[in-house]
């Protein structure tokens, strides 16, 4: 069982920045992939960024060049640095941990609200 706790959401003006944090209850070095998703009202949850245990990253096209996923294995924490935020990126952001030990299991945090508005 993996527990994830997000923090760092809030209200930011368009063009501003936020850094989200996700702390896991287990060593993230043992997790195959850590990721950030978001879900806006009335829309499906979508992958924003992910990082494998080997350090390979993947970003949604809409955030490339503006968002950066990183991790601190010593503190079992994954970050999402978000720059040049847009109003349409207002959503609940969820941390995800995906394990592939025999079968694929996804674990989710409770989500953190990000609101981009002037």
N, C-alpha and C positions, 0 to 999 in steps of 0.2 A: 504494500500500500504506500502510495506517495501522496503527501499533502503539500499543497502549494498555496502560498500566501502572497498576494500582490499588494503593491502600494505605489504611490506616486501620481495617481490620477488627480484631476482637478480641472479648474477653469483656466483657459489660456486664450489670449487674443490671437486672431489670425496672424500667421507669420512667426508665432512664438514657438517655444520649445518646452518639452517635458521629458523627464526620464522616469520610466516605469521600472519597478523592481519586482522580482519574483523569487522568493526563497523557498527551497524545497526541504522536506523533512528527511531526505536521504541524500547521499552523495550524488551530485548531478553528473559526475564523471561516469557513473554506472548507467545513466539514462541514455538511450540511443539517440533521442532527439528532443530538444527543448524548443518550444515555439511560442509565439504570440499570435492570437487571433483577435478579431474584433467583430462586434455585431451591433449594427445600427438598428433603430426601430423599424420594423417592417421588412428587414432584410436578413438574408442568411448570414450565418457566421462565416467569416473568411480568414484565410491565413494571411498574416501580415509579414512575418519573418520567422525563420527557424534556423537552428544550428545543430548539427550532429555532434556526437561525442568526439568525432575526429576533427571538428572545427569547420566543417563545410557549412556555408551559409546559403540561404535562399530567401529572396524578397519578392513580395508582390510588385508587379511592374509600377504600380501607382506610387510606391514609396521609395523606389530605388534612388539613391543619391541623397535622400533626406533622413531616412531611418537607419539606425545601426543596432544590430543585436550583438551582445557581448556576454561574457560570463566570468564569474569569479569562483573557480572550483573550491577554493579554500573556505569560502563562505556559503557554498551551495546556492549561489544567487545568479540569476540571469537578468540582464538589463535590456531595455529597449529605449534607446535615445531617439527622440522624435523632434526633428527640426522643421521649420517652415510649415507649421501645421495649417491645415485648411478647415473651414467650417464643415465641409462634408465628411471630415474624419471624426466628427463627434460620434462616439460609440462607447459601448462597454468593451474594455479590452481584457482578454482572458489569457492567462498563462496556461500552457499545455506541456505535459510531459508524456512522451510516447516511449513505451518499452516494448521490446521484441523478444522476450524470453519465452520461447515456445509459441506464444500467441501474442498478437498485437493488443496492447492495452493503452488507452488514453486516460490520463488523469487531468483534471481541470481545477483551476483556482476559482475563487468566488467572483472574480471580475472586479475591475476598477473603472469608474466612469471618467471619461475624458470628454470635456466639452470645449469646443473651439468656437468662440463667439466674442464679438466686440460689445 
